[in-house]
Amino acid sequence: MRLLQTGVTLYDKSQATDGFTLFSPLWRKETLLIDMAGNVVHQWDLPGNPGGYARLLPNGNLFYAVESEGGVTFPGGAQGGLMREVDWDGNVINEFIDPFQHHDARRLENGNTLYAGWEKMPEDRAALVTGGRPSSFPEDGLYNDYVREVDPDGNTVWQWSTHSMDIEKYPINPMTGLRVFCWLNATFPLPNGDVMVSLRHINTVAIIDRETKAIKWEKTDFSWGGQHDCQVLDNGNIILFANGSNTYEGHQHSRIIEINPETKEEVWIYKSNPASHFYSHHISGQERLSSGNTLICEGLWGRLFEVTPGGEIVWEYISPYLGKMFTGEDANWVFRAFRYAKDSAEIAGRVG
């Protein structure tokens, strides 16, 4: 895909879900709030490149993660470290630093912070990992992911690590690099305290029991091609972005898939026609809107678009914001995006 136009390219006012869209260009130190016409109505300057995304809290403050010093030695991977809450004007309310934080970080309703991190994998557990490309094994050893919840003072109140899994059951895709077992890219908190996670390298979405730290529900599907952004919808179904990377499913393409967790059947799918016209091999996500439409972030192309339940595109925006990625090349990548209604608690009349 070659970007020939940026900004809003399509807007069906009769079907699109009115509001403001929040996103953070991955290689620029800023978070932007745009209206339906693509105009920037508010901007927050960040102290570093985004370690994924930013999200507005119900009190109107912004919670984000950005790169910090230290952490892993390999480049890329939505590395963050500095997790911070700021007010509408960018004033710091609170912050916490874990140099190994990556991909996902969420401020919980109780004021705690839930996030994903990397750690060196114990050698005896790393020896059980199968699959992947052997030539990609890092010289300093294999890493694995953890999910950690900390209180406002930074004390760990709960943690789960992927090295505690039955590792032999989860071979890594043979076309995938071996530097991290699982590669956890989403932490979704459930009302009962359980946590749903997306494990990209093993094409698995799982729910971790809060008390036992055992996997109580899981689904693996190699056709997802390294999924992102698993969420539980208001109707109880699970939705995810199936990237379609490193699969043998014909022409590579991405899909948005909604799953009934009881039957594990797919109950709704969005894909393009032709299928290859919607494809992001990494990052990306989606959000089910109040109207029933779905806001999709096709991250590789900086493309944000909204579709109806029938799959009709009713709004589309291409990010014009380029930045220098770790390879030195320009990119307009976007990890995730969120839509907020004008009368929402997050906006609360701060912009017209």
C-alpha positions in Angstrom: 0.0 0.0 0.0 1.3 3.4 -0.9 0.0 6.4 0.9 -1.3 8.9 -1.6 -3.5 10.9 0.7 -3.5 11.7 4.4 -6.1 13.2 6.8 -9.8 12.3 6.6 -10.5 10.6 3.3 -14.1 9.5 4.0 -16.8 10.7 6.3 -20.4 9.5 6.2 -22.0 11.7 8.8 -25.2 9.7 8.8 -23.5 6.5 9.9 -20.2 7.5 11.6 -20.1 7.7 15.4 -19.6 11.3 16.3 -16.8 12.2 18.7 -13.0 12.8 19.1 -10.3 10.3 18.3 -7.2 9.9 20.4 -3.9 8.5 19.1 -0.2 8.7 19.5 2.1 8.6 16.4 4.6 5.9 17.5 7.8 7.8 16.6 6.8 11.3 17.7 6.7 12.7 21.2 3.0 13.7 21.2 -0.5 12.5 21.7 -3.2 14.0 19.5 -7.0 14.4 19.9 -8.7 15.0 16.5 -12.3 15.8 15.5 -14.2 14.0 12.8 -12.8 16.3 10.2 -9.2 15.4 11.3 -8.5 18.7 12.9 -6.3 18.6 16.0 -8.4 19.9 18.9 -5.9 19.1 21.7 -2.3 17.9 22.0 -0.1 16.6 24.8 3.6 16.8 24.5 5.4 13.6 25.7 8.8 13.3 27.3 9.7 10.4 25.0 8.5 8.2 22.1 5.2 6.4 23.0 5.6 2.9 24.4 2.4 1.9 22.7 -0.5 4.3 23.3 -2.2 6.8 25.6 -5.7 6.7 27.0 -8.0 9.3 28.5 -9.2 8.5 32.0 -12.8 9.2 33.3 -11.4 12.2 35.2 -10.2 13.7 31.9 -6.5 13.1 32.7 -4.3 11.3 30.2 -2.5 8.1 31.1 0.5 7.1 28.9 3.7 5.1 28.7 6.8 6.4 27.0 10.3 5.1 26.5 12.7 5.3 29.5 16.4 4.4 29.9 17.4 0.9 30.7 15.4 -2.2 30.0 16.0 -4.7 27.1 18.8 -4.4 24.6 16.8 -5.3 21.5 15.2 -2.4 19.5 11.5 -1.9 18.9 8.8 -3.8 20.5 6.7 -0.9 21.9 9.2 -0.5 24.7 8.0 1.9 27.4 9.1 2.3 31.0 7.8 5.6 32.2 4.1 5.3 33.0 2.5 8.7 33.8 -0.8 10.4 34.5 -1.1 14.0 33.4 -3.9 16.5 33.5 -5.5 18.2 30.5 -2.6 20.8 30.4 0.1 18.1 30.7 0.9 18.7 34.4 2.2 15.5 36.0 -0.2 14.0 38.5 1.8 10.8 39.3 4.2 8.4 37.6 5.9 5.1 38.0 9.0 3.7 36.2 9.7 0.1 35.2 12.3 0.1 32.4 11.1 -3.3 31.3 7.5 -2.3 30.7 6.3 -2.7 27.1 3.2 -2.7 24.9 0.4 -2.3 27.4 -0.2 -0.3 30.6 -3.6 0.5 32.1 -4.7 2.6 35.1 -7.3 0.6 37.0 -10.4 1.8 38.7 -8.9 1.3 42.1 -5.9 3.6 41.2 -3.5 0.7 40.6 -1.6 0.2 37.4 -1.6 -3.0 35.4 1.1 -3.5 32.8 3.2 -5.9 30.7 7.0 -6.3 31.2 9.9 -8.3 30.0 12.3 -10.3 32.2 15.2 -12.8 31.6 13.7 -16.3 31.4 15.1 -18.8 33.8 17.5 -21.1 31.9 15.7 -24.3 32.9 12.4 -22.9 31.6 13.9 -21.5 28.4 15.3 -24.9 27.6 11.6 -26.1 27.2 10.8 -23.6 24.5 10.3 -25.1 21.0 9.7 -23.6 17.6 10.8 -20.2 16.3 13.9 -19.4 14.2 16.9 -20.8 16.0 19.2 -18.2 14.4 17.2 -15.4 16.2 18.1 -16.6 19.7 19.6 -13.6 21.5 23.2 -13.8 22.8 22.2 -12.8 26.3 19.5 -15.5 26.6 15.7 -15.7 26.1 13.3 -13.3 27.7 9.7 -13.9 28.8 6.8 -11.6 29.7 5.2 -10.8 33.0 1.9 -9.0 33.9 2.3 -6.9 37.0 -0.1 -4.8 39.1 1.3 -2.1 41.3 -0.4 0.2 43.8 0.0 4.0 43.7 3.2 3.7 45.7 4.7 1.3 43.2 4.4 -1.8 45.4 3.6 -5.0 43.5 0.3 -6.4 44.6 0.0 -9.1 41.9 2.2 -10.7 39.2 2.0 -13.5 36.7 4.9 -14.7 34.4 4.7 -16.6 31.2 7.5 -18.9 32.3 5.0 -20.5 34.7 3.0 -21.9 31.8 3.1 -25.4 30.5 5.7 -24.3 28.0 5.9 -27.6 26.0 2.2 -27.1 25.1 2.9 -23.8 23.3 5.4 -24.0 20.4 6.4 -20.7 18.8 5.5 -20.1 15.2 8.5 -21.5 13.2 8.8 -18.3 11.2 9.0 -16.1 14.3 12.0 -14.7 16.1 13.0 -16.4 19.4 14.1 -13.4 21.5 10.9 -13.5 23.7 8.7 -16.5 24.7 5.1 -15.5 24.1 5.5 -11.8 23.4 2.6 -10.5 25.4 1.0 -7.4 23.8 -2.3 -6.9 25.6 -3.4 -7.0 29.3 -7.1 -6.6 29.7 -8.4 -6.5 33.3 -11.7 -8.2 34.0 -14.2 -7.1 36.6 -13.5 -10.1 38.9 -9.8 -9.3 38.9 -8.8 -11.9 36.3 -6.6 -10.7 33.4 -7.0 -11.6 29.8 -3.7 -11.5 27.8 -2.7 -11.7 24.1 0.3 -13.9 23.5 1.4 -13.1 20.0 4.2 -15.6 19.4 2.0 -18.6 20.3 -1.2 -17.2 18.7 -3.1 -17.6 22.0 -5.5 -15.5 24.0 -5.8 -16.6 27.6 -7.6 -15.6 30.8 -5.4 -15.8 34.0 -7.2 -16.6 37.2 -6.5 -13.9 39.8 -6.3 -16.3 42.8 -4.6 -19.4 41.3 -2.6 -17.7 38.5 -3.6 -20.6 36.3 -5.0 -20.3 32.8 -8.8 -20.7 33.1 -9.7 -20.1 29.5 -7.7 -20.0 26.3 -8.0 -20.2 22.5 -5.1 -20.8 20.1 -5.4 -20.2 16.4 -2.4 -20.0 14.1 -4.5 -18.4 11.4 -4.7 -15.2 13.6 -1.1 -14.6 12.6 0.1 -12.9 15.9 -3.0 -11.2 17.2 -3.2 -7.9 19.2 -5.7 -6.0 21.4 -7.9 -8.7 22.9 -10.9 -7.3 24.7 -14.1 -8.4 26.4 -17.1 -6.6 24.9 -20.2 -5.5 26.9 -22.0 -8.5 25.4 -19.4 -10.9 26.9 -17.8 -11.8 23.6 -14.1 -11.4 23.0 -12.8 -9.3 20.1 -9.3 -9.1 18.7 -7.1 -7.9 15.8 -5.9 -10.9 13.9 -2.8 -9.5 12.1 -2.3 -12.4 9.7 1.4 -12.4 9.9 3.5 -15.5 9.3 0.6 -17.7 8.3 0.0 -20.1 5.5 -3.5 -18.8 4.8 -3.0 -17.6 1.2 -2.5 -13.9 0.6 -1.6 -12.3 3.9 -4.4 -10.1 5.3 -5.8 -8.9 8.7 -9.2 -9.5 10.3 -11.2 -8.2 13.2 -12.7 -11.3 14.9 -15.4 -11.4 17.6 -15.6 -14.7 19.5 -18.2 -16.3 21.7 -16.1 -17.4 24.7 -18.5 -20.3 25.6 -18.5 -21.9 22.2 -15.2 -20.4 21.0 -16.9 -19.8 17.7 -16.4 -16.7 15.5 -19.6 -14.7 15.5 -18.4 -11.6 13.6 -15.5 -11.0 11.3 -14.4 -7.9 9.4 -12.0 -8.2 6.5 -11.5 -6.2 3.4 -12.5 -7.2 -0.2 -10.0 -7.8 -1.7 -8.7 -9.2 1.7 -5.1 -8.0 1.1 -6.3 -4.4 1.1 -6.5 -4.6 4.9 -3.3 -5.8 6.4 -1.0 -4.8 9.2 1.5 -7.5 10.2 2.1 -6.0 13.6 0.7 -3.5 16.2 -2.9 -2.4 15.6 -6.2 -2.8 17.4 -9.9 -2.1 17.5 -12.7 -0.6 19.6 -16.4 -1.4 19.6 -18.2 1.9 19.7 -21.5 2.7 21.4 -23.3 2.8 18.0 -22.3 -0.8 17.3 -19.8 0.3 14.8 -16.1 -0.7 15.2 -13.1 1.7 15.1 -10.1 0.0 13.6 -6.4 1.0 13.9 -4.5 -0.5 11.0 -1.3 0.4 12.6 1.3 -0.3 9.9 -0.2 2.4 7.7 -1.4 4.8 10.4 -4.9 4.2 9.1 -7.8 4.7 11.5 -11.2 3.8 10.1 -14.8 3.0 11.3 -16.9 0.2 10.0 -20.6 -0.7 10.5 -21.6 -4.2 11.6 -22.1 -4.9 7.9 -18.5 -4.0 7.1 -19.2 -0.6 5.4 -16.5 1.9 6.0 -18.1 5.2 7.2 -15.0 7.1 8.4 -11.3 7.0 7.4 -8.3 8.9 8.5 -4.6 8.4 7.5 -2.1 9.8 9.9 0.2 12.4 8.3 2.6 12.3 11.2 5.9 10.7 10.2 8.8 10.0 12.6 12.2 8.2 12.5 11.8 4.6 13.7 14.7 2.6 15.1 15.9 1.6 11.6 16.3 5.3 10.6 13.3 5.0 8.2 10.2 7.2 8.3 7.0 5.6 9.6 3.5 6.8 10.5 2.7 3.8 12.7 -0.1 4.0 15.3 -0.4 1.3 18.0 -4.1 1.9 19.0 -6.8 4.6 18.8 -9.8 5.5 20.9 -13.0 7.4 20.2 -14.6 9.6 22.9 -18.1 11.1 22.7 -18.4 14.8 23.0 -20.5 14.4 26.2 -18.3 11.7 27.7 -16.7 12.0 31.2 -13.3 12.0 29.5 -14.0 15.0 27.3 -16.5 16.8 29.7 -16.9 19.9 27.5 -13.2 20.6 27.4 -13.4 20.9 23.6 -16.4 21.9 21.4 
